[in-house]
């Protein structure tokens, strides 16, 4: 018996064909490409061109209809099965069919919310984010505070990385892998242990806590990101270096230009200049040979300095107009194209604290009786008093928000999925799998037809960063025939090659002998400054040092600071941002808790188990199971347990084709007690009486302390967990705590 499917677009229910089948394919991480996380998408399905559907799609087949919706954009939608909620996402229209001159149907595709998250970001750059709550007073004293702070007080800090000279210390170069052919400067002017060689505060570029960049993304796009890992120190102590130029050129925080009074000429549209939101609205004018212009006149500037007015079209920066004195700036020219309806806003930034006053003209030029006619509207503006605050937007790496977001997910092998409208859960894949319930589907499975395939494994797995131009990285690659931090694993299998290529540069740090002072060099082989690819850095624990620092008016000793680089110490463990267990530049030992080992090994270990197989099974699932099943639930068929690789659901018939992989994944030293799907409570115990657990009963995700007796490193202590589900069902699971 077929089930009744309801599809809603923006609250309006679509009419469906009686015999139309809707199939949805779901997968989170697929063995065919472990670098990507996916979500639901449907095969194309058709709906009739009924009166109701024609209204919903505003007669898409009629190109001369002035629709109020943009058919190029996907629209909010959700699907129900027999009045039971199934999935929320978006629907896009692919095409319409016309037969015998009449519209017959529309072809549509459904996309789950996780897949459409990147639609929010569009082509926006990191510079389009609002950093007003992160910008701060910019002077030498403030920079110093952010160097010596060993806490999480500041979300913007200043790593000790130079872009203009080779620092020395007490006449010696840093250790690690400095090239032997390098002629180290002996002048005290480069010796940061010497007063004359001090680090000047404006040599340093800022770094922004990645956790806060996620918050700015959340605010700008109206989405919510949840997940325990987002507050874990392995994430909260991660920073992105904000360097997009060769040398530090200070700009004040950009200020919006505030309109005061408006004077409009005859025929200027009444809504063209808006003093409420300080915008100029430019719309198509049905006039011959028409163009639009925005002309800005700088009435006064209190001191000669570098200054720029940035022009934004619909929130996107389209033009920057530099000036240093009063007068008219280069005018902005806008073609008069049909459908034109754009909002222009303006911001100003300067190199120093000055007062600037401007007037902005909006002009419409057209041809009338062989003469040129101008219609002008003018707004006078309040004076902008520029203050000496940073402008992080002007220093942000040239990188799309979508590229940054997906790059972070790749680095930590994280999955991102929607839990409700515009609310997304983000967590490493291992943590996500640990929350899956164990569901027995044996009685719903067609055991007469099960395909068992050999797992098609990769013969070579490579994980790498963007190639660095730093002379230290170049020296490393020449010595070791690979890039610093990259790793490659090769297997004697007949398979494809897999490359995980993250969009970040891994800037090699180096330390001075006999000190805790670690520094970086954004200098190429010619020792000239260069702009790196976006650089991720971990904040390490505060260290005692002794180097000289100038705050712009005086030179003093800095006796403690926070190192930045690849290393992190948290939860009694050393972690690294490297994929490979390279030697730590600050600890001088190899770090085994690599990105690969921490976030990818468990998944690959399961795939490369010699008993692993790829299983294809057919099932008929009841509605309660079909609508409630999560992709991280582990399925039991007879006496074996599986992980879902993908599932293809026919919503109409209830038939679900699963592609499964056997579950050999160990659960060792979790960062938290996993709270599996649909859990009401969990009770913990251990067969070892010397292991204590507090609390041993929880009804939500809570930090649980597991205390083990002192023992040899590698000793395993099992912890048994009894879950009570919301249905009353009991499930049991065991995790293993390994003595460090």
N, C-alpha and C positions, 0 to 999 in steps of 0.2 A: 504494500500500500504506500503510494507516494505521500510525502509530507508537504505541508503547505508552507511555502516560502514567502516572506514579506520583506521587501526591500524599500527602504526609506531614504530619500534625498532631501536634506535640509528640512526634515519634518514632514515631507509630502510622500505619500505612499505611491509607488509605481504600480501600474497594472502590468501583469506578466502573462505570457502565453501559458495556456493550460498544460502543454506538454514540454515546456522549456526546462532543461536541466541546467542547474548552476553548480559548477565545480570550483572548489577553492583549494589551492595548493599552499601548504604551510611548511616552513622550515626555518630554523633559527640559525644553526651553523651546519653547513653541509660538507661532507667529506670531499666533495669535488673542489671546494675552494674554502679553506679554513680561515682565510683572511677576511671574509665577509660575513655579516649577520643579516638575516633576511626576516621577512614576516609574510603575512598572508597576501596572496594575490590570486585573482580568479582568471580562469580562461574567459575569453570574450563570450558574452551571452547577449541575447537579443530580447527586446521588449517591443510590444506593438506600438505603432504610431497612433494610439488612441487619443481621444480628446484630452483626457487627463494628462497623458504623457507628453502630448504636444505642448500643453501649457507649462509643464515642468521644464521641458527643454526649449521652450520658447521658439518652436518651429525651426529647429536647427537646419533643416533641409532647405529653408528659405533664406538665401543670403541677403535678400533685400529687406528682411525684418530687422528693425532697430532693437536688438535684444539688450536687456539690462544686465545680462550675465556674460562673463567671458568664457566661451567654450574651451579655451586653451587651458583653463584651470580646472583641477579636480575639485569636486564638491563634497562636503561632509555627508556621510551616509552610514547606515547600519543595516544589518541583516538579522531577521528573526526566523526561527524554524518552529512552526506550530505555536506562535506567540511567545516562544522562549528566545531570549537574546542570544545571538551567536557571535557576531563580530562587529566592531566599529572601525570605520576607516574612511576612504574617499572613493568616489566613483568618477571616472572620466569617460566622456563620450568619444567613441572611435569613429563612427560613421553612421549614416542613415541610408536606408534603401527606399528607392521609389520604383514602383511598378505600374505600368500603364498610366503614368502621369500622376499617380497618387502615392503619398507617403505610406510605406508599409511597416517599417520597423526601425529601431535604433540598436546599434551594437555598442555595448558598454563593457567596461572592465572595472573590477573592484580591487582596491589596494588597502592593505591593513595599515593601521596608524603608524607603526614603526617604519614602514617603507616610505611613508609620506612626510616623515619628520623633516627631512632635508628640504622639502618644499618650502618650509617656513624660512629657511636661510637664503634661498635663492642664490644670487651672485654676490651677496654682501661680503665685504671684507672685515677683518678684525678691526680695522680703523673705523668702521661704521657703528661699533658698539659705543655705548655711553659710559665713559670712565669717570664721570663727575664725582662719584663717591670714592674713587681711588686716587684721583689727582690730589696733589699735596703741595704745600709750600716748597719752592725749590731754592735752596741755598746750601752752603757747605755744611752748616751745622745739622740740618735735617738729613742730608745724605749720610753724614757720619753716624747719626743715631741708627739709621737703617743698615749700616755695615756692622755695628757692634752688637746689635740686638740678637740675643740667642733664643728668643721666644717666638711665638706666632703672633706677636702684637701687630706687626706691620704686614700688610698684604702686598706691598711693593718694597723691594729691597734692591741693593746695588752690589752685584757680584764683583769680585776683584778680577776683572778681565780688561785688558788693555787693547786699544785699537790704534795706537799711534807710536809706540816705541817699545823696545825690549827692556823690560824691567830687570835689574839685577839686585842682589842683596849681599851687602858686605863684600862687594867685588866679585861675587861668584854668580854664575847662571843657575837657573833651576836644575834639578836633577831630572830623572826619568829618561827621556830619549832626545835630549837636545843634540842636534847634529854637530859632529866633531869639527866640521868645516866652518861653523859659524864663528865669525869674529865678534866675540862678546865685547860690547862697549865697556871701557874701563873708566870712563868719566863718571864722577860722582853725581852728575846731573841725571843719570838713569838709575842710581842706586837708591832704592826706596827705603833702605835702612839708614840713609844719610839725609840730613835736613834738606840739602840742595836737590836731592832726587825725589822728593816727596811725590806722592800721588795727589794730583789736584782733583778736587771733587768733580769737575766737569769732564774728566777723562772717562768717567764711568757711566754706563747705560743702565737703566732700571730693568728689573725682572718682576713679573706680575704672577701672583699665585694662580695656578690653573683653576683651582677651586673657585676663585672669584671671577675668572673669565666665564666659567660655567654659569655663575650667578648672573653676570651681565647678559649672557645669551638668554637665560631664562626670563629675565625682565623684559628684554627687547621684544621677544617673540611670544610672550604670554604663555610659556610652557613651564611645567614643573618637572624637575629632575629629583628623583628619590633614589636611595641606595646607601647601605651602610659603608660601602667602599669609598663613597664620596667624602666621608669624614675620617677615614683611615689615614694614618700618617703617610702611607705609601702613595696617597693621592694628595693629601692636604699640604705636604711639604714639597710638592712638585711646582716648579716655576717655569714660565716661558720668558726668555730674554727678549726685551723690546729694543731691538737695534735694527734700523732699516736705512742707515746712512753711515758713511765712513767715519765721520767725526761728530761728536755731540754738538748739535746746534739747538740751543734752547728756544722753545716757543712757550708763551703763556698758554694757559688753558683757554680753548676757544670759547668766546662769548657770543650769544645770539644778538643780532642787531635789533634793537627795540624801537618799533615805529612810534612816532608821536602824533603828528598831524598829517592829514591827507588833503591835497588839492587836486581835483580831477578836471580835465577839460571836457568839452562837449563830446558825447558819444563814447567816452571811456566806460566800459561796463561797470555797473555799480558795485559788483562784488570783486573787482579786480585787485584792490589793495585792502588787506584786512589788518587793522591795527590790533585786533585781539590776539591773533596767532602770528603776527609779524610776517605775513606772507603775501606774495603776489600770485594771483591765479591767472594763467594765460589760457584762453580758449580760442578755438577756431573762429575766425571771422570771415563771413561771406563777402569779401572785398577783393577787388582785382589787384593782382601783383602785391600781395600783402605779406609783411614780415613783422615780427615782434622784436623789441629791443629792451634790454634792461641796462641802464646807465647809472653808474655810481660816482658821485662826486665827494671827495674827501674835503670837507670844509676846513678842518683844522686837525693837527696832530701836535701834541704838546712838546715833543722832542723828536729829533731825527733818529729813526730806528727802522730795522726791518719789520715789515708788517704785511699781512695778507688778509684779503677778504675771500672766504670760501663760499661758493654758490652751490646750493643743493637743489636738485630737481626731484620732487617726490621723495625726499629724504636721502637721495644718493648724491654724493659729491661729483659735480660735473666740471667745475672750473675753479681755479684759484687765481686771484688778481693781486699781484704783489705791488707794494708802494712803500715809499719812505717819506713822502711829503704830500702836501695838499694838492688837489687838482683832480680832473676827471680820469677815471681808470678805463681800460679797454672795455668796450661795451659787450654785453652778452647778446648774441643774435640767435633768435629762435624761428625756424621756418614755420609757416602757417599751413599745417597739414590737416586734412579732414580727420576729425576725431581728437584733435589736440585738446587736452584738458590737463594741465600740469600745474603743480604748486611749487613755487620757488621760495626758498628761505635763505638766510644769509648769516654767516658767522665771521667773527674777526679774531685774529691772533697776532701777537707782536712778540718781539724779542725782549723787550723791557717793559717796565710798568709805565704806561703813558695814557693820556686821555685822547680819544679819537671821536670826532663828530662827522657824520656823513649825511648826505641826501641821496635818495634813490628815485630815479625816474623810470616809469614804465611807458614805452612809446610804441604806438601802432603806426606803421608806415604803409600807405597804399597809393595806388595810382588813380587819379580822377581827372578826366578830360585832359590827358597828356601832361598833367602836373603831379608832383609828389605832395601828398598830404600827410601831416603828422598829427596824431592824437596823443596827448601826453597827460599822464597822471603822476603826481609827485608826492613823496612822503618825506617829511623831515623826521629825523631820528634823535632819540636821546643820546647823550654822550656816553660812550663806552669807557669806563675807567678800568683799564687792564691791570690785573694783579699778577704777582709773580707765582703762579701755580704751574705745575707740570701740565703738559698736554700729551697724555699717553697715546691718544689716537694718532698723533703725528709721528710717534716713534714705533708704532706697532709693526710687526713683520707683515710684509705684503703677502697675505694669505687669506683665502676665503674662509668664512666661518664654517662652512660645510666641510672643507678640507681639514681644518683644525679639529673639528668635532670627530670626524671619522678617523683621523690620525690617532687621537687619544684612545678611541675604542680599539683600534688595531694594536697599539702599543701594549695595552694591558689585557688583550683578548677579552674585551667586555661585550656583553650583549645589552641591547637597549630595546625595550618593548613597552607598549602602552598598557597601563592598568585602568585608565579611564580617559575621557576626552582631554587631550592636551597634557596628560600626566604620564611620565615615562619613568620606568625603573631601569637603573643602570648598575650593572655589577659584573665582576669577572665570571667567565663561563663556569668555572668550577663551583663558585658560590651559587650560581643560578641552578646548576644541576643538582646541587645538594638539597635544594628546596623542593625538588620534585617528589610527588607522592609515588607510591608503588601500586600500580593498577593491574589487576589480573583481567585480561581480555580473552582468556582461553575459550570461554563458551560462545564468544561472538566471532571467533576466527574460523575461516574455511580451511581446515587442516588437510583437505584433500588436494590443495594446490598451493604449495609453498616453494618459492624459488630461493635457492641458496647460491650466491655468487661469491667468487673469490674477491677479497678486498683489493681494489686497485690502488696500490700504495705508490707514493712518490719515491722515485729513485734518488732524488736530491732535494733537500729542503734548505733554502737560504733565507736568512733574516738579516736585513741590512738597513742602514740609515742612508740619507743623502750624502754624497761624496763631499768631504770637507776640503776647503782650500787652505786651512790653517797649516803653517809650516810644520807644526808638531805632528799633526795628523799625516801630512805627506811623508815625514820622516818615519813614522810608524809603518805606513804602508810599504815603504821601500825596504824596511828591515824585515817585516814579517809577511809580506806578499798578500796582505789583506787589509781592509779598512778597520780602524779601531772600533771595537764593539760589535762588529758583524760576526755572524757565525754561519757555518755550512755543515750539514750532515748528509752523508752519502750512504746509500744502501745498495746491496746487490740485487735490486729488483728491476724488472722491466716495466717501468712506469714513467709518468711525466715528471717534470721538474716543477717545484713550487717555490715562488719567491714572495716573501712578505717584505714589501718596500714601504717604509713609513716616511712621511713627508718632513722629517726633522733631521737636522744635522747634529752629530755627536761630537761636540767640541772637546778635544783632549785637554785636560788640565795638567799641571805639573807643580812640584813642590820644591822649595829651597831646602838644601841639606841642613839637618840639625834644627829645623824649625817646624812649626805647624802651618806655615804660610803656604797655601796653595793658590796659584794664580792661573789665568788663562790668557791666550794670545789670539786675538782676531786679526792676525797678520798672515799674509800669504808668503810664498817662497821668496819673494823680493822684499819681504818685511814691510810691505805696504798694507794699509788697512783694506779690508774688504767687507762686504755685507754678506753675512752667512745666511744659509737657509734658516728657518725658525729653529731655535736651539732650546731644548728642554734641559733643566738643571734641577738636581735635588739639593735641598738645604740640609747641610750636615749640622752636627752639634757644635756649639760655640767652643772656640779654641783660643788658648793664650798665644799671643804673637807680639812682635815689636817692629812696627814700621811707621814711617812718617806720612802725615796726611795734612793737606792744606785746604782749609775751608773757604778760601777766597780772601781772607784777611790775616790769618795766622797759621803757622805750622805747629802741629803737636804730634805726640806719639799715640798710636792706637795700640793698645795692649791686649785686646781680645776682639774677635770677629767671628762671623759665621761663614764657613767655607761653602762654596757652591761647586757642584760638579756632578759626577755620576753616582755618588755614594749617599746612602741613607742608613742610619742606625735607628731601629725601632723594634720594640717588643723583643729585646735581647738578641736581635738578628741584624746582620749587615746585608743590605740589599744594594743592587746596582741597576742603573738604567741601561747597561750594556746587554746585548743578546748573548755575548760570549763571556765566559768566566775570566776576563782579563784582570791583570794585576791592578788593584786599586791605587790610584795616584796619591791618595792621602794616607792609606793604611799600609801600602806596599806588600799586600798579600792578594792572592786571587779571591774574588768574591763569587761564591757558588750560587747564591740566590739571584740569578740573572732574570731578565724579562722572560727569556725562553723557559728556564727551569721553573719559575714561579707560576707563570700564567699559560704556558703552552704544553709543557711536558706531559701533564696528566692526560690531556686529550689525545696527544700523539701516542703516548704509552698504550692507551686503550686500542687505538687503531692498529698498532704494529704488533699486538699480541698475536702469537702464532695460531691461536685458536679463533681469531677474529674472522667473521663472515659478514656479508651483506645480505640481509634477509628481506624478501618481499612477500607480504601476506595480504590477503583480502579479508575484510571484516564487514559486518553489518552492525553498526553501533546504535544503541538506543539514544534518544534525543538527550537525555540527562547526561550521558557520557560524552556524546559528540560535542555538546555545547560547553561542558565543564572540563574537558581534557586539556591539559597544558603541554606545551612542547617539551618541557623539562621533566614531565612525569615519566617514570620508568615502567615499561610494560612487561608483564609476566605472561608468557604463553607456555602452558604446561610447566616444565621444570626449569625454564631459562628466563633470564631477565635481560631486557633490551633498552637501548636508548633510541629515541625517535630521530632518524635522520631527515625524513620528510613524510608528510601525509597529504594525500589527495582525497578530498571529501566531496562526494556527490550529495549536495544538500537535499536534493529532491528524494533520492532513494535511500539515503543513509549509508550507502556503501562507502567505505574508507579503505583506500589502498595505502598501506604503510611500507616505508623502506626503513629497516631497522638495523642497528648494529649491536652486537653483544656488549653487555655492560661488565667490564672488568676493572672499572675505575676504583682505585683505592681512595678512601677518605681519611686523610692524615692531617693532624694538627690544623683543624679548621680555625679561621679567624673568629668564628662565632658558632654557637650551636645552631645548626640549620633548622629553620621552622618551615616544614614542608607545606605544600599547597593544601588549603582547606583544613588547616590544623586549628583545633581549639586549645589544646594544651600539650605540653611535653614533660615527661618525668625521666630524670637521668639517674643512672646507678652504674657501679662498676663491680665486676666479679672480684677485683682486688680490694680487700678491706682497707689497705693503706692509702687508697685514692679517695680524696674528699672532693665533693662537688657542692658549690654554693652559688646560687640557690639550686636545689635539685628538682624544682618544679616551676615551670614558667607558663604564662598564657599569652606571651608576646615575645618578639625578638628582644632578648636581654643579654647583657654581658654575663657570662658564667665563668667563675674561677674554678679551674680543675687543678688541684694540687696533687702532685705525684711524689712518691718517696724518692730520696736520692738514690740514683742507680747509675749503671754504666750508660754512656752515650749510646743511643740506638735502642734502648729497652722500650718495648711497646706496652702501653697500658690501654686496654679497651674500655670504652664507655658505651653502655647500652642506653638507647633512647626509646621510650615507649610513647608513641604519639596517639592522642585521642582526636579523631577528626570531627568536623562539625556534624557529620552523619551519625556519630557514635561508634564508627568502626575504629578498631585498634590496629596500628601498624608499628612494627619494630625495626630498628636500624642500629648498627654499631659503627662507631668511629674509633680510630686509633690515635692515641696521643703518643708521640715518640719523644723519648728523653733526649734533650739537646746536649 
